[in-house]
């Protein structure tokens, strides 16, 4: 590819970046991903507390699995 073609291609890319406001999109995407991560972490905590914790019980300082069948009977 000749230098003129590279220059023309670069100009087209820069023009398109401006048209679509690429900087805003990238910044907004970063915020959206951070918010999604926070939401997923909250959901994971709820699931852990609601569905997994009942299957564990504390004997001294160690957690042991209790009998799942007995725990499911309570639901």
C-alpha positions as CSV (number, residue, x, y, z in Angstrom):
1,X,0.0,0.0,0.0
2,X,1.4,3.4,-1.0
3,X,1.9,6.1,1.6
4,X,-0.9,8.1,0.0
5,X,-3.3,5.2,0.6
6,X,-2.3,4.9,4.2
7,X,-2.8,8.7,4.7
8,X,-6.3,8.5,3.0
9,X,-7.2,5.5,5.1
10,X,-6.1,7.2,8.3
11,X,-8.1,10.3,7.5
12,X,-11.2,8.1,6.9
13,X,-10.7,6.4,10.2
14,X,-10.2,9.7,12.1
15,X,-13.3,11.1,10.4
16,X,-15.4,8.1,11.4
17,X,-14.1,8.3,15.0
18,X,-15.3,11.8,15.2
19,X,-18.7,11.0,13.6
20,X,-19.5,8.2,16.0
21,X,-17.9,10.0,19.0
22,X,-15.6,7.1,19.7
23,X,-14.1,8.7,22.9
24,X,-17.6,9.0,24.5
25,X,-18.5,5.4,23.5
26,X,-15.3,4.0,25.0
27,X,-15.7,6.0,28.2
28,X,-19.4,5.0,28.5
29,X,-18.6,1.4,27.8
30,X,-16.0,1.4,30.6
31,X,-18.7,2.7,33.0
32,X,-21.3,0.2,31.8
33,X,-18.8,-2.7,32.3
34,X,-18.0,-1.5,35.8
35,X,-21.7,-1.2,36.7
36,X,-22.4,-4.7,35.3
37,X,-19.5,-6.2,37.3
38,X,-20.9,-4.6,40.4
39,X,-24.3,-6.0,39.7
40,X,-23.0,-9.5,39.1
41,X,-21.0,-9.4,42.3
42,X,-24.2,-8.4,44.2
43,X,-26.2,-11.2,42.6
44,X,-23.4,-13.7,43.4
45,X,-23.5,-12.6,47.0
46,X,-27.3,-13.0,47.2
47,X,-27.1,-16.5,45.6
48,X,-24.4,-17.5,47.9
49,X,-26.3,-16.3,51.0
50,X,-29.6,-17.7,49.9
51,X,-28.8,-21.0,48.3
52,X,-25.4,-22.1,49.4
53,X,-25.1,-21.1,53.0
54,X,-28.1,-23.3,54.1
55,X,-26.1,-26.3,53.0
56,X,-23.2,-25.5,55.3
57,X,-23.0,-25.4,59.0
58,X,-20.3,-24.3,61.4
59,X,-18.8,-26.8,63.7
60,X,-16.1,-24.9,65.7
61,X,-13.9,-23.0,63.4
62,X,-14.4,-25.1,60.3
63,X,-17.3,-25.2,57.8
64,X,-18.7,-28.6,57.0
65,X,-21.2,-29.7,54.5
66,X,-24.5,-30.7,56.1
67,X,-26.8,-33.2,54.5
68,X,-28.3,-31.6,51.5
69,X,-31.4,-33.8,51.6
70,X,-32.3,-32.5,55.1
71,X,-31.7,-28.9,54.1
72,X,-33.8,-29.2,51.0
73,X,-36.7,-30.5,53.1
74,X,-36.9,-27.0,54.7
75,X,-37.6,-25.3,51.3
